[in-house]
């Protein structure tokens, strides 16, 4: 099971690596250290989740490791901030969302059981989240005098 996670992580990392180069125009070799740092943080989080017998989600471990490495008073903050700063969010999110879509597609029978009400509810939640974010952003940008 652990090797499966590592393989998926390597595939996602490769796709994000290529996507980051296309999206940002930053050279492959220039963004490689930042991508490797992010991959190692994720791998360390997965490893900790498997080794520590607590009911804590993997994302918590990954977040804590990332925060500790990038905190202003951490000795690694300057290097991590500079190198990971060359990696954009969108190229990282794209393969993850694609993987989530594929994994949902595998459970098509379960998806059909949700029926139209579940799809309508999901659409309402997404629209509400988008509109809520837009309203909060507009208020904050207005207060700051940016818009």
Buried (B, 14 or more C-beta within 10 A) or exposed (E): EEEEBBEBBEEBBEBBBBBBBEBBEBEEEEBBBBBBBBBBBBBBBBBBBEEEEEEEEBEEBBEBBBEEBBEEEBEEBEBBBEBBEBBBEEBBEBBEEEBEEEEEEEEEEEEEEEEEEEEEEEEEEEEEEEEEEEEEEEEEEEEEEEE
